[in-house]
Structure formats: C-alpha cells, structure tokens
Amino acid sequence: MSVEPFMIEGAIAVRLSEFDGRVERGVVKLRWKTATESDLAGFRVLRSDGRNGDRYISDDIIVPQGRNSVYEFQDTDARPAVEYRYRLLEVSESGEELLLRELTLTVRLAFNLEQNVPNPFNPTTTIRFVIPEDGDVSLAIYDVAGRLVRTLVDGRRRAAHYEVVWDATDNRGVTAASGVYFYRLTAGNHVKTRKMVLLK
C-alpha cells in the first residue's frame, strides 16, 4: 500500500549521530544511533522503489530505548537490482511524523555455489547457492563417470539465495552408494561445479 507520510515542522525530538545501511546475503540492514531522544513514541521506516510512492515497511512503531541507543531494522523483501530509497521517520508521542534521514541502496547478488555442508556426509547434506537474476536454473548431481544421479532443481527461479537438501537418493528414490559425487549449478550463462563425498 502506498502512503504519503504526514510531515510537520517543529522541534526535532531525536538527534541522530549515525544512520547507514548495508546489504548482506540479499537482506538490507539499516542501522542508526541517537544522540538525544525526547517526546518520542518511536520510529517508522518507509521504502520506495521509484515506481510507487513510499510505503511503511516497519509493521509496528520501533520503540525508543533512550539517548545513545543503537537501532537496527532489516528489510528482507528487497528485490535484487532495484534501487530503493529508505526514509527514517521519528514519531512523536502525539503521533506526528517527521523525516530524520534517508538513503538509497540497491541489492546486488553474485552467482555462487557454496561447498555442501556437511562434507563428507551421511545421510543428508545441504547445498546453498545464489542466483543473480530471474531465469532457468538447474542443480544436478553426477557420479564420477558423469552419469546423472539426481536433479534437485529444474525450472525458473527468482534472483535470491537458496538452499537445497540432498538425501543421498537418486531420481528413482534408490539410496546412492558411498563415493565421490559432483553437483553442478547452471543459471543462464553461469555454470559452477563442486565435489562432495558420501560416506556410509
């Protein structure tokens, strides 16, 4: 829902000593520190992607903790390759809102296929990977002879971080033998292969 925040002019209830943001594993993390706080009900966070108006992404008012406090807010719904404007508002005890600071951030993802964990494994292992843009994705497991053992992912996926569990069975549901296996991730023009060991 798009909203237009109600801004007023008047005495500032909060003075910030810091306000910044960063992106970690596709999550936007905002952080701010107050130097002073008075007549304050809390904070709200607004986000805009340039196509729609500002909308609240903090479901509830972020409760004040007193001067020299550090606050953190995470935006887990930000989409890759979109430039977002974040606006931090103070909310007075009377319910009035005033813009404190704003900043612009873009979530950038890089193609990646991590080493499975645990490795060696028995009976299951987790494979984590990152897809930088929407598209067709394939994650498949092969034996040392290059034969397909199991297809874990096959289809369109959104740009995001993923994790998949392999239970050491093939495409027919038969338990695989102990040994070395290779898992290959293909996404668009990106391809990466890693090795893992199944021990019984």
Secondary structure, 3 states (H helix, E strand, C coil): CCCCCCECCCCCCEEEEEEEEEEECCEEEEEEEEEEECCEEEEEEEEECCCCCCEECCCCCECCCCCCCEEEEEECCCCECCEEEEEEEEEECCCCEEEEEEEEEEECCCCEECCCECCCECCCEEEEEEECCCEEEEEEEEECCCCEEEEEEEEEECCEEEEEEECCECCCCCECCCEEEEEEEEECCEEEEEEEEECC
